[in-house]
Amino acid sequence: MAMNALDAISDPTRRKILELLFEGELGAGEIAGHFDISSAAISQHLKVLRETNLIQVRVDGQRRIHSLDYKGWKEIQDWLDRAKSFWEDRLDVLEKELRANKIKKGRR
């Protein structure tokens, strides 16, 4: 079963990799240097991030340079937009209810 972008960012190591790439592109070795896990484990995390289109890789001589791939972020943004709409609608209803109760109490 293929992993989606939200599943991919649920892992703290992958989130840290993404945070590193927010600062700019990095080679795999540079990324691995920020962790106390094996390079093979980092490679697996990078693979998941590539497969979910959250990062992309380009070859520069012997190096593989990783950077953010904005295609995969659309899935996350769409989910966030749905969650925001869900909560905004409910909070608007709550606010109206609270204001109505406040007005009722003021009349007593």
N, C-alpha and C positions, 0 to 999 in steps of 0.2 A: 504494500500500500504506500503510495507516494505521500510524502510529508508536505504540509502546506506552510506558508510563511509564518503563520501564528504559532504553529507547532515548533518551527525552527527557532523562533525567538524565545520560546519558553525555557530554553537551556541557558543557564548563566554564563557558561563559557562562550557560547555563540553570541550572546548579547555583548559580552566584553569585546569580542572580536569586532563586532559592528561598531562599538564605541570607538575602538582604535581607528577604524576606517573612516569614521566621521571626521577625523583630523586629516585624512589624506590617504593616498594609496600606499600599500606596504607589501614587501616581499613576504613569502611564507615563513622564512627564517626569522624575519623581524617580528612577525606576529607571534611565532612560537616562543621567542625570547621573553614574552610578557607572561608566560605561564609555567607552572611547575608540573606540566604533564608532557608526555612524549610528543615528538614531532609527528609521529604516526597518528596520534589522537587528534592533534590539531588539524592534520590533513583530512581526517574524517569529518571534523566540524566544518572545515572549508568546503568540502564536497557537498554537505547538506545545504550550506548557504548558497552555493552555486546552483544546486538543483532546484532551489526554491526562488531563484532569480533575485536574491537579496544582495549578492555580490557577483562580480565578474572577474575574470582573470585574463591577463595578456602575457605573452611571452616576450621577455627582453633579454636576449642572449641566453644565459643559463638560468636566469631568474624568472619566477612566475610572480607577476605583480597583481595584487588584489585591490579592487576598489568597489565602491557601492554600485549596485545596479538598480536603478530606480524603477524598473519594471515590476519587481517583486514587492515593492513598497505599496503599490496600488491596492493589493489585497488587504494589507494592514490598514491603510487609510480608509478603505470602504467599510471595514469592520468597525473602526473607530467612529466613523460618521454615523453608522447605524446605532451604535451604543450611545453616542451623544444625543441623537434624536430621541431615543428611547427615554433617556433620563431627563432631557429638557422638557419633553411632553409631560412626564409625571411630576416633575418639580413645578411646572406651571400650574398644574391642577392643584397640587398641595398649597402653593402660594395663594391661589384664589380662595381655597377652602379656609386657610388661616386668616386671610383678610376678612372673609365673610364672618367667621367666628368672632373676630376682634370687634367688628361693627356691631354684631348682635350683643356682645357683652357690654359695649358702651351704651347701649340703649336701656339697659336694665337699671 
